[in-house]
Amino acid sequence: MSTPNLLAGLNDAQKEAVLHRSGPLLIVAGAGSGKTRVLTYRIANLIASGIVPESILAITFTNKAAGEMKERIIKLLTGNPQGESLGIGIRKGLPLKDSPWIGTFHALGAWILRREGKAVGIDPRFTILDDEDRTALIKECIKEFGLDPKQFEPRRIKHLISSKKTSLLTPDGQLADAKDGFSRAFGEVWALYEAKKVRSLTLDFDDLLVRTVDLFDKHPEILAKYQNLWKYVHIDEYQDTDSVQYRLANLLARTHSNLCVVGDIDQAIYSFRGADFRNILQFEIDWPEAVVVTLEENYRSTKPILDAANAVIAKNVFRKPKNLYTTLDGDFAKIELRVTENEANEAEWIAGKAKNLVEEGAKPASIAVLFRTNAQSRVLEEKFLLHQIPYHVVGVKFYARREVKDILSYLRAATNPNDLLSIKRVINTPRREIGKVLLAKYFSNLPLSASEQQKIAAFENTLAAIREAAHEHPASFALDCVFKTTGYRELFDPEVEDDLMRLANLKELAGLVKRFDVLEPPQGVLALLEEAALMTGDDTIHKKEASIPLSTVHAAKGLEFDHVFIAGLEDGLFPHTALSGEEEKLRIEEERRLFYVALTRARKRAYLSLALFRTMFGERQVNMPSRFLDEIPPELIEPADNEPIIEL
């Protein structure tokens, strides 16, 4: 087979990044500059030039991106998107010798811990707690200590535990340093939470990375094994790494120094998740011999959009200078601005404008409405419903839907009998007359009456049947066993619209699970459960071509649309800040990056809007226009629909 031309269609900067072979490489990739193309071409070029595929590691931030990257690499090398059996999952079910390892940080941690975790006391049969499970377990711990759930709000405690763990702190250290009642009580809740996970053979998302780093610290021989396995390490979206991910990447690449990171500090918008934009600024200090390639040619947006984005982001201090440009010629439309009296008028204008675009031939999926906070979607949904405009709200995870989670919990409970959270979720769904008292007795191994034993035995027999199916048959057979033995589908009435939607989701789950039938039992079911747990809010199952997405800017990162509406451009809302002093400067810079991300989602047109009066959380507020509007050169903006702009 002839070697494919892996430089065709690349610009000079992209070629430099693709051809770079040895040593650290920083690719500063502006929005729409083809970074995914460069990363996939680079990996394909390494393989085409003789590098053994299994010596290449590539880490992305979503499962979707990982799957697409692998398929694109296969297509580049074979000329056929189905050039090899793609199998399933992040690793696609292929033996390591067949391909590079491409996946997310958390998938990488899970993969390593299943193989090496015994060295630090981790049972390889562990299951992974999703966000809802973590909250439920923490709530349980708070209740056991009799703490006030208002003072110890479970989601707040979950966030605090996560923050401590990603800083590589421990419950013992928390308790030793506690100086007040809250700190001590928090440390005790945290310690109980960790103990419960050990008993139930579960890990949370943070464990997948923290315990991997701990494994490498305590067992340098295991670290050396993976350092020598992966001689070429690639990290996408490096500006979004947190302290643990940063350390893990540097540990793996230290032996061979072939670390290629791709990122853009101007798109660093996830500090609330623990991401530290300074990691990308630190790269040239960590790796003094690093080559830096800057991708500035934008293949997505028109010149007015790029000029506006460049002008705004130039106000930030913490960044690596670059200036996006396009080689496209044409008389491109300016950015439209609409100032409305209130949020209802704003939503009415957006809905009307979007409807006109669709009537003029735009596909609904090519239009997006972006906003800073989830609360803004309500009035937009009202107007879209009123005008009968098809829409969907971005961010609802398929695997997190109640009916899907119930079925997966049956599989988890069957394959991991120690997973008490999953057992608790489904033991009375459908109803088996197993109430809280009987459940408490069952979990505490207390004596049961004859009728109680009968109820518990029926449930345990159900789990046993599912367990047998999972261990002896393909994954789809095991799923069908759940449906048949539990009667779960009979909970829903196909004549009721909401129930019909839930039945449709179960049907879709049945279709998805067939991808896992290529694996030997019980690996198919285990791979399904791991994919579901590792699916992030940035991953989607559904691709809704016939409706307009309504989305927060955070959820829209990585996407692009012909027409983008950015709503709520008011100081206090976007930028969304009430901080002062030095913290305010850092926060405003991140908010500006968020606005930059929103603008650069647009391919053809950008529409900006604000409301002079807005009711938020029951309070009517008078708003000043966003300071970001003043940062856009006035010659790039025109009044929407030739309506005069209300005096700002």
Helices and strands as residue ranges (DSSP letters): H 12-19, E 25-29, H 35-48, G 53-55, E 56-60, H 63-78, G 96-98, E 101-104, H 105-116, G 117-120, E 127-128, H 131-144, H 154-166, H 171-177, H 181-199, E 202-203, H 205-218, H 220-229, E 232-235, G 238-240, H 243-253, E 259-263, G 265-267, G 271-273, H 278-286, E 291-295, H 303-313, E 335-342, H 343-359, G 364-366, E 367-371, G 374-376, H 377-386, E 391-393, G 398-400, H 402-415, H 420-426, H 436-443, H 450-472, H 475-486, G 488-491, H 497-513, G 514-518, H 523-534, E 548-552, H 553-556, E 561-566, H 581-599, E 602-616, E 619-622, H 627-630, G 634-636, E 637-639, G 640-642
